[in-house]
């Protein structure tokens, strides 16, 4: 077991050193050849000009802008609530981009491959919850700052790939559907409201029986569970790692129940009803976050108190 662990550590170090070496070489090239930065700036300004022209001439571009603004609003909510001091805005933006460039292709490729092998339709009930955690997993495995992450960092880094995934999914839905977010029997089912916390959730307007929170809420909840397990595993034993697994299964259940309301076995829908039918997910995740943050604060207070006790005690003996 120790040999396997050491081998994994060696592989991680080599990959990390290689990537860091490539990055250093790239930075040296930029410093040695300033025209690279100038070309990039020129390309950025030309891209902005093309975007402005497309917003005027192409209706789909305006549709994309609407979804982009909603996505940015959701990201801003997570950023302001998390108030991370370890993770920068640039890093969070890269995690959002990973949801678009990494999670979406992996999810689509897996779906197409499984349907090609086992048959079925591409709109069958599947879940991409595991893939949305992949960017966070890679960061925890390779980054040197992984051990310094707070629970708030886990929340925003877990939510970011879900935000990117949601952007592409909802943009595709807006471009394809003529009556976006509206069903014949359920009325308005997709809710983008400015005064909602994390808008973009699913719930039928006519006699609602269940709801499904947004992609970033599910991925943030699971990432929070991972952070709690890492932080408190020594105090709660290794069974703490079962907590994020249960949260992952809960997120998959919520997602599957909403997508397959009329196709899933009755026992699955019954289990979904026992777990709150999607209405308890968001409140439960934030309760865990507040509880974890309060526990961290209490541990810090206890540590400071003990430290002060040992600093004061010698002087009190004289």
C-alpha positions as CSV (number, residue, x, y, z in Angstrom):
1,X,0.0,0.0,0.0
2,X,2.9,2.4,0.9
3,X,4.5,1.6,-2.5
4,X,1.3,2.5,-4.4
5,X,1.0,5.7,-2.4
6,X,4.6,6.7,-3.1
7,X,4.3,5.8,-6.8
8,X,1.2,8.1,-7.1
9,X,3.1,10.9,-5.3
10,X,6.0,10.5,-7.8
11,X,3.7,10.6,-10.8
12,X,1.9,13.7,-9.4
13,X,5.1,15.5,-8.8
14,X,6.5,14.7,-12.2
15,X,3.3,15.9,-14.0
16,X,3.1,19.0,-11.9
17,X,6.8,19.9,-12.4
18,X,6.4,19.3,-16.2
19,X,3.4,21.6,-16.4
20,X,5.1,24.3,-14.3
21,X,8.2,24.0,-16.5
22,X,6.1,24.5,-19.6
23,X,4.4,27.5,-18.0
24,X,7.8,29.1,-17.1
25,X,9.1,28.6,-20.7
26,X,5.9,30.2,-22.0
27,X,6.4,33.2,-19.7
28,X,10.0,33.6,-20.8
29,X,8.9,33.5,-24.4
30,X,6.4,36.3,-23.7
31,X,9.1,38.4,-22.0
32,X,11.6,37.7,-24.8
33,X,9.1,38.3,-27.7
34,X,6.7,41.1,-26.7
35,X,4.9,40.9,-30.1
36,X,3.2,37.8,-28.8
37,X,1.3,39.8,-26.2
38,X,0.6,42.5,-28.8
39,X,-0.9,39.9,-31.2
40,X,-3.0,38.6,-28.3
41,X,-4.3,42.1,-27.5
42,X,-5.1,42.8,-31.1
43,X,-7.0,39.5,-31.4
44,X,-8.9,40.4,-28.2
45,X,-10.0,43.8,-29.5
46,X,-11.0,42.3,-32.9
47,X,-13.0,39.6,-31.1
48,X,-14.8,42.3,-29.1
49,X,-15.6,44.2,-32.3
50,X,-16.9,41.0,-33.9
51,X,-19.0,40.4,-30.8
52,X,-20.6,43.9,-31.0
53,X,-21.4,43.5,-34.7
54,X,-22.9,40.0,-34.1
55,X,-25.1,41.4,-31.3
56,X,-26.5,43.9,-33.8
57,X,-26.8,41.6,-36.8
58,X,-27.4,38.1,-35.4
59,X,-30.3,37.2,-33.1
60,X,-28.6,34.1,-31.7
61,X,-25.8,36.3,-30.4
62,X,-28.3,38.3,-28.4
63,X,-29.7,35.1,-27.1
64,X,-26.2,34.0,-26.1
65,X,-25.7,37.3,-24.3
66,X,-28.8,36.9,-22.3
67,X,-27.7,33.5,-21.0
68,X,-24.2,34.8,-20.4
69,X,-25.5,37.6,-18.2
70,X,-27.6,35.1,-16.2
71,X,-24.6,32.8,-15.8
72,X,-22.4,35.7,-14.7
73,X,-25.0,36.7,-12.1
74,X,-25.1,33.2,-10.6
75,X,-21.2,33.1,-10.5
76,X,-21.3,36.5,-8.8
77,X,-23.7,35.2,-6.2
78,X,-21.4,32.3,-5.3
79,X,-18.3,34.6,-5.3
80,X,-19.8,37.1,-3.0
81,X,-21.2,34.5,-0.6
82,X,-18.0,32.6,-0.5
83,X,-15.7,35.6,-0.1
84,X,-12.7,33.5,-0.8
85,X,-9.2,34.7,0.2
86,X,-7.3,31.7,-1.2
87,X,-8.9,31.4,-4.6
88,X,-8.7,34.3,-7.1
89,X,-11.4,35.4,-9.5
90,X,-9.1,34.2,-12.4
91,X,-8.9,30.7,-10.9
92,X,-12.7,30.5,-10.5
93,X,-13.1,31.7,-14.1
94,X,-10.8,28.9,-15.3
95,X,-13.0,26.4,-13.4
96,X,-16.1,27.8,-15.1
97,X,-14.2,27.4,-18.4
98,X,-13.4,23.8,-17.5
99,X,-17.1,23.1,-17.2
100,X,-17.5,24.2,-20.8
101,X,-14.3,22.7,-22.4
102,X,-13.8,19.6,-20.2
103,X,-17.1,18.5,-18.6
104,X,-19.4,19.0,-21.5
105,X,-17.3,17.0,-24.0
106,X,-16.7,14.2,-21.5
107,X,-20.4,14.0,-20.6
108,X,-21.5,14.0,-24.3
109,X,-18.9,11.4,-25.2
110,X,-19.9,9.1,-22.4
111,X,-23.6,9.4,-23.3
112,X,-23.0,8.8,-26.9
113,X,-20.7,5.9,-26.2
114,X,-23.0,4.2,-23.8
115,X,-26.0,4.6,-26.1
116,X,-24.0,3.3,-29.0
117,X,-23.1,0.1,-27.0
118,X,-26.3,-0.5,-25.0
119,X,-28.8,1.3,-27.2
120,X,-31.6,3.6,-26.0
121,X,-32.2,7.2,-26.6
122,X,-29.9,10.1,-26.0
123,X,-32.6,11.8,-23.8
124,X,-32.6,8.9,-21.4
125,X,-31.9,9.7,-17.8
126,X,-28.2,10.2,-17.1
127,X,-26.2,12.2,-14.6
128,X,-23.1,14.2,-15.1
129,X,-22.6,14.9,-11.5
130,X,-19.3,13.0,-11.3
131,X,-17.8,14.8,-14.3
132,X,-18.6,18.2,-12.8
133,X,-16.3,17.2,-9.8
134,X,-13.4,16.3,-12.1
135,X,-11.8,19.9,-12.2
136,X,-11.9,20.1,-8.4
137,X,-10.4,16.6,-8.2
138,X,-7.5,17.5,-10.5
139,X,-6.9,20.7,-8.6
140,X,-6.8,18.8,-5.2
141,X,-4.5,16.3,-6.7
142,X,-1.9,18.6,-8.4
143,X,-2.1,22.0,-6.7
144,X,0.2,23.0,-3.9
145,X,-2.5,25.1,-2.3
146,X,-5.0,22.3,-1.9
147,X,-4.4,21.8,1.8
148,X,-5.1,25.5,2.5
149,X,-8.6,25.6,1.1
150,X,-11.4,26.6,3.3
151,X,-15.0,25.3,3.1
152,X,-15.9,28.4,1.2
153,X,-13.2,27.6,-1.4
154,X,-14.6,24.2,-1.9
155,X,-18.1,25.7,-2.4
156,X,-17.0,28.2,-5.1
157,X,-14.6,25.7,-6.8
158,X,-17.3,23.1,-6.9
159,X,-19.9,25.4,-8.2
160,X,-17.8,26.9,-11.0
161,X,-17.7,23.9,-13.3
162,X,-21.5,23.5,-12.8
163,X,-21.9,27.1,-13.8
164,X,-20.0,26.5,-17.0
165,X,-22.0,23.3,-17.7
166,X,-25.3,25.1,-17.0
167,X,-24.3,27.9,-19.4
168,X,-23.8,25.6,-22.3
169,X,-26.9,23.5,-21.5
170,X,-29.2,26.5,-21.2
171,X,-27.7,28.2,-24.2
172,X,-28.4,25.1,-26.3
173,X,-31.9,24.9,-24.9
174,X,-32.6,28.6,-25.7
175,X,-31.4,28.2,-29.3
176,X,-33.4,25.0,-29.9
177,X,-36.7,25.5,-28.1
178,X,-39.3,27.9,-29.3
179,X,-41.0,28.2,-25.9
180,X,-38.0,28.2,-23.7
181,X,-38.6,27.0,-20.1
182,X,-42.3,26.4,-20.7
183,X,-44.2,23.1,-20.9
184,X,-47.7,22.4,-22.1
185,X,-48.9,20.9,-18.8
186,X,-46.5,22.3,-16.3
187,X,-46.5,25.9,-17.4
188,X,-43.3,27.7,-16.6
189,X,-40.8,25.1,-15.5
190,X,-37.4,27.0,-15.8
191,X,-37.1,29.9,-13.5
192,X,-34.7,32.8,-14.0
193,X,-35.6,35.4,-11.4
194,X,-33.3,38.3,-10.4
195,X,-34.2,38.2,-6.7
196,X,-33.8,34.4,-6.5
197,X,-30.8,32.8,-4.9
198,X,-29.1,30.8,-7.6
199,X,-31.7,31.2,-10.4
200,X,-32.2,28.7,-13.1
201,X,-33.9,26.0,-11.1
202,X,-36.7,23.7,-12.4
203,X,-40.2,23.6,-11.0
204,X,-43.5,23.4,-12.6
205,X,-45.8,26.4,-12.1
206,X,-49.0,24.3,-12.2
207,X,-49.4,22.1,-9.2
208,X,-45.7,21.5,-8.6
209,X,-44.7,18.2,-7.0
210,X,-40.9,18.4,-7.2
211,X,-38.1,20.7,-8.1
212,X,-34.5,20.4,-9.3
213,X,-31.9,22.9,-8.2
214,X,-29.3,24.2,-10.6
215,X,-26.1,22.4,-11.6
216,X,-23.8,24.6,-9.6
217,X,-25.9,24.1,-6.4
218,X,-25.5,20.3,-6.7
219,X,-21.8,20.4,-7.5
220,X,-21.2,22.9,-4.8
221,X,-23.0,20.7,-2.3
222,X,-20.9,17.7,-3.2
223,X,-17.7,19.7,-3.1
224,X,-18.6,21.0,0.3
225,X,-19.1,17.5,1.5
226,X,-15.6,16.6,0.1
227,X,-14.2,19.6,2.0
228,X,-15.9,18.6,5.3
229,X,-14.6,15.0,4.9
230,X,-11.0,16.2,4.3
231,X,-11.1,18.7,7.1
232,X,-12.7,16.4,9.8
233,X,-11.6,12.9,8.8
234,X,-9.1,12.7,11.6
235,X,-11.7,13.7,14.2
236,X,-14.6,11.7,12.8
237,X,-12.7,8.7,11.4
238,X,-12.5,7.6,7.8
239,X,-16.3,7.2,7.7
240,X,-16.4,11.0,7.1
241,X,-15.6,10.2,3.4
242,X,-19.0,8.5,3.1
243,X,-20.6,11.9,3.5
244,X,-19.7,13.3,0.1
245,X,-20.6,10.0,-1.5
246,X,-24.1,10.2,0.0
247,X,-24.4,13.8,-1.2
248,X,-23.3,12.6,-4.7
249,X,-26.0,9.9,-4.7
250,X,-28.6,12.4,-3.5
251,X,-27.7,14.8,-6.3
252,X,-27.9,12.0,-8.9
253,X,-31.3,11.0,-7.4
254,X,-32.6,14.5,-7.7
255,X,-31.4,14.9,-11.3
256,X,-32.6,11.5,-12.4
257,X,-36.0,11.9,-10.8
258,X,-36.6,15.2,-12.6
259,X,-35.4,14.0,-15.9
260,X,-37.3,10.7,-15.7
261,X,-40.5,11.5,-13.9
262,X,-42.6,9.3,-16.1
263,X,-40.1,6.6,-16.9
264,X,-38.4,5.6,-13.6
265,X,-39.5,2.8,-11.3
266,X,-41.8,3.7,-8.5
267,X,-39.3,2.9,-5.8
268,X,-36.9,5.6,-7.2
269,X,-39.6,8.3,-7.1
270,X,-40.6,7.1,-3.6
271,X,-37.0,7.5,-2.4
272,X,-36.9,10.9,-4.0
273,X,-40.0,11.8,-2.1
274,X,-38.5,10.7,1.2
275,X,-35.5,13.0,0.6
276,X,-37.6,16.1,0.0
277,X,-38.3,15.9,-3.7
278,X,-35.6,18.4,-4.4
279,X,-36.9,21.1,-2.1
280,X,-34.4,20.4,0.8
281,X,-31.2,20.2,-1.3
282,X,-30.3,23.9,-1.2
283,X,-31.2,24.5,2.4
284,X,-29.3,21.4,3.5
285,X,-26.2,22.3,1.7
286,X,-26.1,25.8,3.2
287,X,-26.8,24.4,6.6
288,X,-23.8,22.1,6.3
289,X,-21.7,25.1,5.1
290,X,-22.7,27.3,8.0
291,X,-22.2,24.4,10.5
292,X,-18.8,23.6,9.0
293,X,-17.7,27.3,9.1
294,X,-18.9,27.7,12.7
295,X,-17.0,24.5,13.7
296,X,-13.9,25.9,12.0
297,X,-14.3,29.2,13.9
298,X,-14.8,27.4,17.2
299,X,-11.6,25.3,16.6
300,X,-9.6,28.4,15.9
301,X,-10.9,30.1,19.0
302,X,-10.0,27.0,21.1
303,X,-6.5,27.0,19.5
304,X,-6.0,30.6,20.3
305,X,-7.2,30.1,23.8
306,X,-4.8,27.2,24.5
307,X,-2.0,29.2,22.9
308,X,-2.6,32.1,25.1
309,X,-2.9,29.8,28.2
310,X,0.6,28.4,27.6
311,X,2.0,31.8,26.9
312,X,0.6,33.3,30.0
313,X,1.2,30.4,32.4
314,X,5.0,30.8,32.8
315,X,4.7,34.5,33.6
316,X,2.0,33.8,36.2
317,X,4.3,31.6,38.3
318,X,6.7,34.4,39.1
